[in-house]
């Protein structure tokens, strides 16, 4: 692979959060099962909360939300994580993250806000 193709492949894999690539190339394990002291769902909630608190981009929030769902979390539990961290992280961070988390859950907050009859 030539130099240009290599950097492009690296950036593409990072942008899509290719877990295997990140682990192999950066030595950064993202596997929830590796957190032996915590149940995978609890670890996923913590990761989501930290990503929200740090102002992570949409792709990270959507990835983390999907991992929480895969670990057995419900949509209500994920929404409750946002409520639980709001007093510590600040409402601004939670408000900014909510639409991206909603997208990962298959809910379009923007469309719901435009339709006053939608709950």
N, C-alpha and C positions, 0 to 999 in steps of 0.2 A: 504494500500500500504506500503510495507516495506521500510526501509531507502534507500537501494540501488536503488530500483525501483523509488522512489520519486525523488532523485537527477537526475537520468537518464531522467525521464519524464520532469523535469524542464529544463535541458540542451537541450533536444530535442525541446521543445516548444520555448525556446529562440532562438535556431539556425534557426528555421523556421519562426521566428517573428510571433508567434501566438498572434495576436492583443488582442483578448479577454483574453487570459491568462496573458499577460503583464499588461493589465488594471486591472484585478481582483487581481493578486498576488502582483504586484509592485505598483499599484496605478498610473500607467503612462498611461494617455489617449493618444491614437494615432489617434483618430477619427478626420479627417479633418473638419468635420462639427462643431466640438466644438470650432473652431477658428472663433468666430462670426464676428469679425471685418474684416476678409479677406474672399474672395471667396475661395472655396476649391481648385481650380486650382492654384491660387496664393500661397496658403499655401503649396501645394505640390511642387511648384517650389522652394520655400524657403527651404523646408526640403531637397530637392535634392541638392540644392546649398550648404547647410551647411554640408551635408554628404560628398560631394565631397571635400569641403574645409578642413574637419577634417580628411580626409584620411580613411574613413570608408571602411570596407571590401565589397567584391563583393555582398554578399547576401543583405546587406543594400542598396546598390546602385540599385540593381535589384528590390528590394521591393519598394523603393521610386519611381523609374521610373514607375513601374506598377501602383502605387497609382496615379501618375500624369496622366497617360493614363486614368485611371478609373474616374478621376475628369474632363476629357474632353480635356486634353492636346493633341496636335498633336506631331508626331515625330520631326517635324521641330522646334516646340516651345521648346521641351526638348533639342535638340541640341543647340538652341539659348541660353538656360540657361547656358550651359557649356561655350559658347563664352562670355556671359555677365559676368560671375564670374572669368574668366581667369585673367584679370588684377589685381584683388584683391587677389585671392587665389594662383596665380602663375600657370604658364603653366604646371609645373611638376605634380601638383595635378590633373589638368584637363586631361592631357595625360594619367595618370594612371587610371583615372576613365572612360575614353571614351570607352574602350573595354567592361567593365561591363555594362555600360548604353546601349551600342549597343546590347549586348546579350539580355537585357531585351526588346529591341525593335525588336528582331528577326533577327538581322544583325550580321554576323560573320566578324568582322574586320580583324582577323587573316587570314582567308581564302581570304578576299579581298586584303590584302597586298601581299599574295603569288601569286595572279593572276593579272599580270600587265594589262590585258585587262578589268578588272572589275573597274568600276568607283569608 
